[in-house]
């Protein structure tokens, strides 16, 4: 399902970072394995413990519940990173995203990049379901350890979040890069760029921490 999205993620990152980047992957998921394919990358992870994805040599895992991001005194100390990747995470958090993005921005070195990936709340499939009188968003799951999506975001909301954290937006893209295997999804993916930009399924945004000004 996520293979096309991974391709977009890696292509985006390769344009942003130099060889041997220091990276923080938020969520400790399989993205960390992919990010290690970048030339000389060192990939730390942040989130809950997950034995499937142990740190590599010279790397570390920071255990932190992002729901605590609203408390600045709870933020763990992180070394400055060239890149922070928060992919398909922010929509799962029952906390104001301003706190989360501010925390992630604090982990960047001057000139470092934050890359956000998340489903587009305004995607065409959601609009069609609304027109049919159906709720396009899944109900919260009974399992609190994996409750699903609390809140999805639009392109403009992500732009506001990045700028509100003091970051300079470098760019953004949208694409129907989720392969769910359904006929409707296959049709949308074949349509590609024919689908209006702000109606595509996924959003990838990259924003930079301003470099320190010199006198």
Secondary structure, DSSP 4 states (H G I P E B T S, - for coil): --HHHHHHHHHHHHHH--SS-EEEEET-STHHHHHTTSTT-EEEEEES--TTS---TT--EEE--GGGGG-GGGPPP---EEEEEEES-GGG-SS-HHHHHHHHHHTEEEEEEEEEEEEBTT-HHHHHHHHTT---SPPPPS-GGG---S--B-HHHHHHHHHHTTEEEEEEEEE-------HHHHHHHHHGGGS-GGGSSEEEEEEEEPPPPP-
